[in-house]
Amino acid sequence: MSVQQATLFPVSASMMPCSRRSIRRRYADGEVSLADLATEYSVGPSTIHRIIHGQENPS
């Protein structure tokens, strides 16, 4: 993880709601893996996991 990403933690809070919905849908449909989503959105796998399982902090 880069220093820039670390300073933006939690990244999911800054993601647009449409991005979070797309992540959940694509993962549920089996279109893409959690690791692939993390790479695509330039975040860690734990961030994607929190989004998929509804544990992100939207504030």
Phi and psi restraints in degrees (range 20) as a CNS / XPLOR table:
assign (resid 1 and name C) (resid 2 and name N)
       (resid 2 and name CA) (resid 2 and name C) 1.0 -79.1 20.0 2
assign (resid 2 and name N) (resid 2 and name CA)
       (resid 2 and name C) (resid 3 and name N) 1.0 163.5 20.0 2
assign (resid 2 and name C) (resid 3 and name N)
       (resid 3 and name CA) (resid 3 and name C) 1.0 -62.8 20.0 2
assign (resid 3 and name N) (resid 3 and name CA)
       (resid 3 and name C) (resid 4 and name N) 1.0 -38.3 20.0 2
assign (resid 3 and name C) (resid 4 and name N)
       (resid 4 and name CA) (resid 4 and name C) 1.0 -61.6 20.0 2
assign (resid 4 and name N) (resid 4 and name CA)
       (resid 4 and name C) (resid 5 and name N) 1.0 -44.5 20.0 2
assign (resid 4 and name C) (resid 5 and name N)
       (resid 5 and name CA) (resid 5 and name C) 1.0 -63.0 20.0 2
assign (resid 5 and name N) (resid 5 and name CA)
       (resid 5 and name C) (resid 6 and name N) 1.0 -39.7 20.0 2
assign (resid 5 and name C) (resid 6 and name N)
       (resid 6 and name CA) (resid 6 and name C) 1.0 -62.2 20.0 2
assign (resid 6 and name N) (resid 6 and name CA)
       (resid 6 and name C) (resid 7 and name N) 1.0 -36.8 20.0 2
assign (resid 6 and name C) (resid 7 and name N)
       (resid 7 and name CA) (resid 7 and name C) 1.0 -74.5 20.0 2
assign (resid 7 and name N) (resid 7 and name CA)
       (resid 7 and name C) (resid 8 and name N) 1.0 -18.1 20.0 2
assign (resid 7 and name C) (resid 8 and name N)
       (resid 8 and name CA) (resid 8 and name C) 1.0 -94.2 20.0 2
assign (resid 8 and name N) (resid 8 and name CA)
       (resid 8 and name C) (resid 9 and name N) 1.0 0.9 20.0 2
assign (resid 8 and name C) (resid 9 and name N)
       (resid 9 and name CA) (resid 9 and name C) 1.0 -61.7 20.0 2
assign (resid 9 and name N) (resid 9 and name CA)
       (resid 9 and name C) (resid 10 and name N) 1.0 135.5 20.0 2
assign (resid 9 and name C) (resid 10 and name N)
       (resid 10 and name CA) (resid 10 and name C) 1.0 -83.0 20.0 2
assign (resid 10 and name N) (resid 10 and name CA)
       (resid 10 and name C) (resid 11 and name N) 1.0 130.0 20.0 2
assign (resid 10 and name C) (resid 11 and name N)
       (resid 11 and name CA) (resid 11 and name C) 1.0 -64.6 20.0 2
assign (resid 11 and name N) (resid 11 and name CA)
       (resid 11 and name C) (resid 12 and name N) 1.0 -34.3 20.0 2
assign (resid 11 and name C) (resid 12 and name N)
       (resid 12 and name CA) (resid 12 and name C) 1.0 -60.1 20.0 2
assign (resid 12 and name N) (resid 12 and name CA)
       (resid 12 and name C) (resid 13 and name N) 1.0 -27.6 20.0 2
assign (resid 12 and name C) (resid 13 and name N)
       (resid 13 and name CA) (resid 13 and name C) 1.0 -65.8 20.0 2
assign (resid 13 and name N) (resid 13 and name CA)
       (resid 13 and name C) (resid 14 and name N) 1.0 -29.2 20.0 2
assign (resid 13 and name C) (resid 14 and name N)
       (resid 14 and name CA) (resid 14 and name C) 1.0 -92.1 20.0 2
assign (resid 14 and name N) (resid 14 and name CA)
       (resid 14 and name C) (resid 15 and name N) 1.0 -7.3 20.0 2
assign (resid 14 and name C) (resid 15 and name N)
       (resid 15 and name CA) (resid 15 and name C) 1.0 -74.1 20.0 2
assign (resid 15 and name N) (resid 15 and name CA)
       (resid 15 and name C) (resid 16 and name N) 1.0 144.3 20.0 2
assign (resid 15 and name C) (resid 16 and name N)
       (resid 16 and name CA) (resid 16 and name C) 1.0 -66.8 20.0 2
assign (resid 16 and name N) (resid 16 and name CA)
       (resid 16 and name C) (resid 17 and name N) 1.0 146.5 20.0 2
assign (resid 16 and name C) (resid 17 and name N)
       (resid 17 and name CA) (resid 17 and name C) 1.0 -55.0 20.0 2
assign (resid 17 and name N) (resid 17 and name CA)
       (resid 17 and name C) (resid 18 and name N) 1.0 -34.8 20.0 2
assign (resid 17 and name C) (resid 18 and name N)
       (resid 18 and name CA) (resid 18 and name C) 1.0 -65.9 20.0 2
assign (resid 18 and name N) (resid 18 and name CA)
       (resid 18 and name C) (resid 19 and name N) 1.0 -32.3 20.0 2
assign (resid 18 and name C) (resid 19 and name N)
       (resid 19 and name CA) (resid 19 and name C) 1.0 -67.4 20.0 2
assign (resid 19 and name N) (resid 19 and name CA)
       (resid 19 and name C) (resid 20 and name N) 1.0 -43.4 20.0 2
assign (resid 19 and name C) (resid 20 and name N)
       (resid 20 and name CA) (resid 20 and name C) 1.0 -63.1 20.0 2
assign (resid 20 and name N) (resid 20 and name CA)
       (resid 20 and name C) (resid 21 and name N) 1.0 -41.5 20.0 2
assign (resid 20 and name C) (resid 21 and name N)
       (resid 21 and name CA) (resid 21 and name C) 1.0 -63.4 20.0 2
assign (resid 21 and name N) (resid 21 and name CA)
       (resid 21 and name C) (resid 22 and name N) 1.0 -42.8 20.0 2
assign (resid 21 and name C) (resid 22 and name N)
       (resid 22 and name CA) (resid 22 and name C) 1.0 -63.4 20.0 2
assign (resid 22 and name N) (resid 22 and name CA)
       (resid 22 and name C) (resid 23 and name N) 1.0 -41.9 20.0 2
assign (resid 22 and name C) (resid 23 and name N)
       (resid 23 and name CA) (resid 23 and name C) 1.0 -59.6 20.0 2
assign (resid 23 and name N) (resid 23 and name CA)
       (resid 23 and name C) (resid 24 and name N) 1.0 -49.0 20.0 2
assign (resid 23 and name C) (resid 24 and name N)
       (resid 24 and name CA) (resid 24 and name C) 1.0 -61.6 20.0 2
assign (resid 24 and name N) (resid 24 and name CA)
       (resid 24 and name C) (resid 25 and name N) 1.0 -45.3 20.0 2
assign (resid 24 and name C) (resid 25 and name N)
       (resid 25 and name CA) (resid 25 and name C) 1.0 -64.8 20.0 2
assign (resid 25 and name N) (resid 25 and name CA)
       (resid 25 and name C) (resid 26 and name N) 1.0 -49.3 20.0 2
assign (resid 25 and name C) (resid 26 and name N)
       (resid 26 and name CA) (resid 26 and name C) 1.0 -63.1 20.0 2
assign (resid 26 and name N) (resid 26 and name CA)
       (resid 26 and name C) (resid 27 and name N) 1.0 -38.0 20.0 2
assign (resid 26 and name C) (resid 27 and name N)
       (resid 27 and name CA) (resid 27 and name C) 1.0 -69.3 20.0 2
assign (resid 27 and name N) (resid 27 and name CA)
       (resid 27 and name C) (resid 28 and name N) 1.0 -44.9 20.0 2
assign (resid 27 and name C) (resid 28 and name N)
       (resid 28 and name CA) (resid 28 and name C) 1.0 -63.3 20.0 2
assign (resid 28 and name N) (resid 28 and name CA)
       (resid 28 and name C) (resid 29 and name N) 1.0 -35.9 20.0 2
assign (resid 28 and name C) (resid 29 and name N)
       (resid 29 and name CA) (resid 29 and name C) 1.0 -77.7 20.0 2
assign (resid 29 and name N) (resid 29 and name CA)
       (resid 29 and name C) (resid 30 and name N) 1.0 -6.0 20.0 2
assign (resid 29 and name C) (resid 30 and name N)
       (resid 30 and name CA) (resid 30 and name C) 1.0 76.4 20.0 2
assign (resid 30 and name N) (resid 30 and name CA)
       (resid 30 and name C) (resid 31 and name N) 1.0 16.6 20.0 2
assign (resid 30 and name C) (resid 31 and name N)
       (resid 31 and name CA) (resid 31 and name C) 1.0 -70.3 20.0 2
assign (resid 31 and name N) (resid 31 and name CA)
       (resid 31 and name C) (resid 32 and name N) 1.0 -30.3 20.0 2
assign (resid 31 and name C) (resid 32 and name N)
       (resid 32 and name CA) (resid 32 and name C) 1.0 -152.7 20.0 2
assign (resid 32 and name N) (resid 32 and name CA)
       (resid 32 and name C) (resid 33 and name N) 1.0 152.5 20.0 2
assign (resid 32 and name C) (resid 33 and name N)
       (resid 33 and name CA) (resid 33 and name C) 1.0 -85.3 20.0 2
assign (resid 33 and name N) (resid 33 and name CA)
       (resid 33 and name C) (resid 34 and name N) 1.0 163.4 20.0 2
assign (resid 33 and name C) (resid 34 and name N)
       (resid 34 and name CA) (resid 34 and name C) 1.0 -58.3 20.0 2
assign (resid 34 and name N) (resid 34 and name CA)
       (resid 34 and name C) (resid 35 and name N) 1.0 -43.9 20.0 2
assign (resid 34 and name C) (resid 35 and name N)
       (resid 35 and name CA) (resid 35 and name C) 1.0 -63.3 20.0 2
assign (resid 35 and name N) (resid 35 and name CA)
       (resid 35 and name C) (resid 36 and name N) 1.0 -40.5 20.0 2
assign (resid 35 and name C) (resid 36 and name N)
       (resid 36 and name CA) (resid 36 and name C) 1.0 -64.7 20.0 2
assign (resid 36 and name N) (resid 36 and name CA)
       (resid 36 and name C) (resid 37 and name N) 1.0 -39.7 20.0 2
assign (resid 36 and name C) (resid 37 and name N)
       (resid 37 and name CA) (resid 37 and name C) 1.0 -63.6 20.0 2
assign (resid 37 and name N) (resid 37 and name CA)
       (resid 37 and name C) (resid 38 and name N) 1.0 -41.8 20.0 2
assign (resid 37 and name C) (resid 38 and name N)
       (resid 38 and name CA) (resid 38 and name C) 1.0 -60.1 20.0 2
assign (resid 38 and name N) (resid 38 and name CA)
       (resid 38 and name C) (resid 39 and name N) 1.0 -43.0 20.0 2
assign (resid 38 and name C) (resid 39 and name N)
       (resid 39 and name CA) (resid 39 and name C) 1.0 -65.4 20.0 2
assign (resid 39 and name N) (resid 39 and name CA)
       (resid 39 and name C) (resid 40 and name N) 1.0 -45.0 20.0 2
assign (resid 39 and name C) (resid 40 and name N)
       (resid 40 and name CA) (resid 40 and name C) 1.0 -59.7 20.0 2
assign (resid 40 and name N) (resid 40 and name CA)
       (resid 40 and name C) (resid 41 and name N) 1.0 -41.1 20.0 2
assign (resid 40 and name C) (resid 41 and name N)
       (resid 41 and name CA) (resid 41 and name C) 1.0 -95.3 20.0 2
assign (resid 41 and name N) (resid 41 and name CA)
       (resid 41 and name C) (resid 42 and name N) 1.0 3.7 20.0 2
assign (resid 41 and name C) (resid 42 and name N)
       (resid 42 and name CA) (resid 42 and name C) 1.0 56.4 20.0 2
assign (resid 42 and name N) (resid 42 and name CA)
       (resid 42 and name C) (resid 43 and name N) 1.0 45.4 20.0 2
assign (resid 42 and name C) (resid 43 and name N)
       (resid 43 and name CA) (resid 43 and name C) 1.0 -131.7 20.0 2
assign (resid 43 and name N) (resid 43 and name CA)
       (resid 43 and name C) (resid 44 and name N) 1.0 170.3 20.0 2
assign (resid 43 and name C) (resid 44 and name N)
       (resid 44 and name CA) (resid 44 and name C) 1.0 -77.4 20.0 2
assign (resid 44 and name N) (resid 44 and name CA)
       (resid 44 and name C) (resid 45 and name N) 1.0 156.7 20.0 2
assign (resid 44 and name C) (resid 45 and name N)
       (resid 45 and name CA) (resid 45 and name C) 1.0 -58.3 20.0 2
assign (resid 45 and name N) (resid 45 and name CA)
       (resid 45 and name C) (resid 46 and name N) 1.0 -31.5 20.0 2
assign (resid 45 and name C) (resid 46 and name N)
       (resid 46 and name CA) (resid 46 and name C) 1.0 -66.2 20.0 2
assign (resid 46 and name N) (resid 46 and name CA)
       (resid 46 and name C) (resid 47 and name N) 1.0 -31.6 20.0 2
assign (resid 46 and name C) (resid 47 and name N)
       (resid 47 and name CA) (resid 47 and name C) 1.0 -66.4 20.0 2
assign (resid 47 and name N) (resid 47 and name CA)
       (resid 47 and name C) (resid 48 and name N) 1.0 -44.6 20.0 2
assign (resid 47 and name C) (resid 48 and name N)
       (resid 48 and name CA) (resid 48 and name C) 1.0 -64.1 20.0 2
assign (resid 48 and name N) (resid 48 and name CA)
       (resid 48 and name C) (resid 49 and name N) 1.0 -41.7 20.0 2
assign (resid 48 and name C) (resid 49 and name N)
       (resid 49 and name CA) (resid 49 and name C) 1.0 -57.8 20.0 2
assign (resid 49 and name N) (resid 49 and name CA)
       (resid 49 and name C) (resid 50 and name N) 1.0 -44.3 20.0 2
assign (resid 49 and name C) (resid 50 and name N)
       (resid 50 and name CA) (resid 50 and name C) 1.0 -64.0 20.0 2
assign (resid 50 and name N) (resid 50 and name CA)
       (resid 50 and name C) (resid 51 and name N) 1.0 -38.3 20.0 2
assign (resid 50 and name C) (resid 51 and name N)
       (resid 51 and name CA) (resid 51 and name C) 1.0 -66.3 20.0 2
assign (resid 51 and name N) (resid 51 and name CA)
       (resid 51 and name C) (resid 52 and name N) 1.0 -47.3 20.0 2
assign (resid 51 and name C) (resid 52 and name N)
       (resid 52 and name CA) (resid 52 and name C) 1.0 -61.8 20.0 2
assign (resid 52 and name N) (resid 52 and name CA)
       (resid 52 and name C) (resid 53 and name N) 1.0 -38.8 20.0 2
assign (resid 52 and name C) (resid 53 and name N)
       (resid 53 and name CA) (resid 53 and name C) 1.0 -98.1 20.0 2
assign (resid 53 and name N) (resid 53 and name CA)
       (resid 53 and name C) (resid 54 and name N) 1.0 12.9 20.0 2
assign (resid 53 and name C) (resid 54 and name N)
       (resid 54 and name CA) (resid 54 and name C) 1.0 69.2 20.0 2
assign (resid 54 and name N) (resid 54 and name CA)
       (resid 54 and name C) (resid 55 and name N) 1.0 30.2 20.0 2
assign (resid 54 and name C) (resid 55 and name N)
       (resid 55 and name CA) (resid 55 and name C) 1.0 -107.2 20.0 2
assign (resid 55 and name N) (resid 55 and name CA)
       (resid 55 and name C) (resid 56 and name N) 1.0 8.5 20.0 2
assign (resid 55 and name C) (resid 56 and name N)
       (resid 56 and name CA) (resid 56 and name C) 1.0 -77.1 20.0 2
assign (resid 56 and name N) (resid 56 and name CA)
       (resid 56 and name C) (resid 57 and name N) 1.0 155.9 20.0 2
assign (resid 56 and name C) (resid 57 and name N)
       (resid 57 and name CA) (resid 57 and name C) 1.0 -97.9 20.0 2
assign (resid 57 and name N) (resid 57 and name CA)
       (resid 57 and name C) (resid 58 and name N) 1.0 103.5 20.0 2
assign (resid 57 and name C) (resid 58 and name N)
       (resid 58 and name CA) (resid 58 and name C) 1.0 -75.5 20.0 2
assign (resid 58 and name N) (resid 58 and name CA)
       (resid 58 and name C) (resid 59 and name N) 1.0 -3.8 20.0 2
